[in-house]
Amino acid sequence: RQIDFVIDAGAKNVILTYGDSLYSLLTDVEIAELTKVVVQYVDKRVMVVAATGIWCTGKTVEFAKYSSELGADMLMVLPPDWGSSTTVESLISHYKAASQYIPVMVVTNYLGKRSLTFAVGVIEALLNKVPGIVALKDDVCNNYGRKICSIAYDKWAIIAGGLKENHMNLLPYGVDGSFSVFITFKPELTWNYWDAITEGNIKEAIAFIRDYDMPLFEYLDTVKGGRDAGIHGILEIAGHSKRYRRSPYHSLSDKELDELNNYIQELL
């Protein structure tokens, strides 16, 4: 239901991610099954980006082969970096190994825990040494995101993660697209924002951020169980799926769901 809704709403890609797709609660076998079901069900109607777990290079390569054989269009690679254990050289090898089998998307999530110097060094090295990388999803935002976008915009497709204000912050630096929560339940708002961007109507785009995007995420940050619990509540309100997440994650109670629904109705 969710896939059909967002495709009918005009989404250009269906993208699995370690975070929103709740890989942290899935086994490796379940991640493989989820990827298979999504690729098969989308059936080339739009592009599908598969995603790795936080895996070693060997496992990542295995999954890159698997995703390519399934027919996924791209693979978002999220390396492990516990205790700042990776180096620029080891990351080059990691991405290069995966990109032998499928086009790769970099996600900057883990780089936010490292210095800006290290993050920029990684991006510059990947740009120069791993031609199989074709895209980047920025999770770090702010100065990191602006710097990375300004370096990579002319070689990779750049997507801003999360809030529309993150997309707006990267707009002068060459960002190409953005993720959208609204397309999952009120897609006309997504397109109102995007039309304003493509028409160069920055004042209208900022008004959308002020009136809809920022208030929604500010509210979601107050929800018990965090922003993701609230987003799963929205998916139930929209009729796509249930709000429930596996233990030990919190799922909204009936009362909490009602409060969220009341807020959504007031916002819209």
N, C-alpha and C positions, 0 to 999 in steps of 0.2 A: 504493500500500500504506500509506503513512504517513497520507494523508488518511482512508482508510477506517478505519484503526486508531483514530485520535484521535476521529473522529466516533462510532464504535461505543463508545469509552471514555467518551463523554459530554461531550466538549469542546463549548463553546457557540459558539465562533468558530474559523475558520481565518484566521490573520493573517500576511500577508507583511510582512517587515521588511527594511530595508536591511542589517542586521547578520546575523541568523540565516539569512536567505534568500540570503546571499552575493552581494548585488548588486555588491559591490566587485570580483567576478570576472566579472560578466556585462556584455554589451553592452546598449545601450538596446533593441535589437531582441529580445534574449533576455529582458529584463525584461518586455517587452510580451507575448511568447509565453508565458512562465511564468504571468503574470497571467491570460491567456486560458484556458490549460489548467486552472488551479486553479478559476476561476469556473465553467467549464463542467462540470468533474468534480464539484465540490461540489453543483452543481445545486440550490441553495436548501435543502439539508438543514440547513445552519447558516449563520450570517452569514459573509460573506467580507470581510475588510479588505485592500484592495490597498495598495501603498506606492510612493512615488516614489523615484527616485534623488536624489542631491544635485544638483538641477537649478535653472536660472534660472526665473524666473516664467513666461516664455513656454512653456518645455518642460513645466513642472509643470501649467499650464492645459491644454495639449494632452493630457497623460496623464490629467488629471481627466475630460475629455470622453470619452476612450477607455475608461476604467474604468467610467464611468457607462453607456456604451453596451453594454459587455460584461455588465452586470448586477451588478457589485460593489456591496456595500452601503455601503461607506465607504472613504475614502482617507487613509492615514497620510502626512502631508506632512513631509518633512525638508528644511528650507531649507539652502542653502550659507551659511557664515559664516566663510570664511577671513579671517584677520587682523582679526576683529571688524568685518566690512564692512557688516553690516546695522544698521539702526536700528529703533526701535519702529515708526516710521511705515512704513518699507519692508516690514517683516514683516506689518503689518496689510494692506497692499496685496497681498502675496504670498498670504496665507491667504484673503483675501476673494475674490481672483480664482479660486482653485481651488474654493472652496466654492459658487460659482455653479452648479456642475455636479454636485456630489456632496457628501454630508455628510463632514466632515473630522475627522480625529483629529490632535491635536498630539502630537509626540514631543519630549521635553525634552533629548534627547542633546546637541544643540549648545549648549544654554543652560548646561550645566555648565562650559563654558570661559569664560563671562562672569560678571560679578559677580552676587550675589544681588539687588541692587537692579535691575539691568537685567532679569534673569529675571522678577522679580515685576512689573516695569513692563510687560513683554511680555504676560504672562498677564492682567493686569488690563485692558490695552487690548483684547486679543482677546475677553475676556469681554463687554466693553461695546460693541465695534464690529463683531464678526464673528459674527452669529447662526448662520451655517452650520457652525460648529465645535460638535461634539456630544460629543467624547471626548478623553481625554489619556492617553498612556502615559508613565509616569515612569521615566526611565533614570538620573537624577542621584542620587536618593535622599537620605537623611540630612536635613540642615536645609533644603536646596533643596526636596526632595520634600515634606516636611512643610508648608512654607510654601505651596507651590503647591497642594497638596491642600486645605489649609484655606481657600484663596481660592476654588477652583473646584469643590469637591465637590458643591455644591447645584445646579450648572448643567450640568456635564459628567459623563459616566461616566469614572471614574478607574481605570486599571489599573496595578498595580505591576509593573515589569519585573524579570526576573532572579530572585534568591533569594527564598525565602519570608520571610526576615527583613526584606526590604524591604517586603513586604506587611504584616508585623506592625508595622513602624515607622510605617506610614501608617494603621493600623487606627483609632486614635482620631481621625483627621482626616478620615474620610469616604471612604476608598478603597472601590471597588466590587468589584474582582476582581484576579486575578493571572495571570501566565503560569506555565506548569508544564513542566519537563523530564520529570518522572516520568510524566506522562500519555502520553508517547511510548513508554514501555516497561514501566511498572509503575503503571497508572492507579489501582489500588485505593489506593495510597499518596496520590495526589492527592486522592482523595475522602475518605480518612480525615482529611486536614488540613482540607479544606473543610467537612466535616460538623462537625468540632470548632469551626470558626469560626462557622458558622451557628447552632450550638447554644450558643454562648457559652462553650465549654469551652476557655478560653485556655491552661490548664495543659497539656492534651493537645496543642493546636496547637504550643505551645512545645517539647514533648517531640519532636514530629515534626521541627521545625527542628533541634533539638539532635542527634537520633539519625540523621537521614537527609539533610536538605537541606544543612546546613553541612558534614558530612563529605564528601558527594559533591562539592560545589563546591570545597572545599579540596583534594581530590584532583585534580580537573580542572585546577586552577590549576598543578599540578606537571607536567602532561602536556606532552610535547614538542610544540610547535606551538600550545600554548595551549588554552583551554577549548573553543573551537569544534571543534578537532581531536578532542578527547575526546568531545564530543557526537555528532560524526559517527561516531566509533567505536561509541558506544552504539546509534546507528541501525542499524549493520551487525549488531551483536550481537542486536538485536531483530528483525532480518530485514526491515526496511523499505527499506533502501537500502545503498549501499556507503559506505565511510569516506572515499573519495578526494575531494580538493579540488584545484582547478587550481593549477598553478605560478604564483607562487612560494610559495603556502601549503604548509605541511607536512601530509602525510597520515601517519597512524600506520602503522608497519611491522607485520608479522605479530607480532613479539615484543611490541611496544608494545600491540597490540590484545589479545593474550593476557593481558598484565599488567592491562589495564583490565577485561577480562572476569572475571579472578580477583577483582579488587577489588569489582566489582559483585555477584558471587555472595556474597562475604563480607558486604557491606553489607546485602544483602537477606535 
